[in-house]
Structure formats: structure tokens, C-alpha cells
């Protein structure tokens, strides 16, 4: 957007980003394409026996910030089947909240 408007980069991330200009052309390409089939079943849902299902059922998801963050993070981490402890948060300001 900055390039379109002729503005300088607003951050180091903008300055280092690769411009998308080569992705656009003046001529549309109407050639058909082959899609990739789903590699994961889209109707696969969590079951009542999934890790943390009983704890998650007790959480309040009515608003974004109502569920207890650390407990939810632990459920999400363990539900991946990862056999390692959940990473610790190294942000001191964040740690002071808990």
C-alpha cells in the first residue's frame, strides 16, 4: 500500500518486505488450474474424550478474554500430543499478571 501511495516504509518490517508488484499483471490468466484435495478431514471435530475436553467445557468462551489464558494454553499445548513441557513465558510484564 505504501508503494502505491508513494509513501516511505512505516517500519523496518515494511522496509524489508518483498514488494508484491511482480504478482500482478495487466492481463488476466484464465488458464484452468488443478486444486489440491483436502489432506485433513474437514468434519473432524474434538470428541468428549479429547485431552482437556472436560476442562474446556467448563471455560467461558462467551467473550474473547473470559477463558483463563494459562489453563487454555495448557490444554491447547497438550492436545497437540507434544511430549514436552509447555514453554514458559519470558516476558516479565506478562508474568506479573499471573
Beta strands, then each sheet from edge to edge (+ up, - down):
end
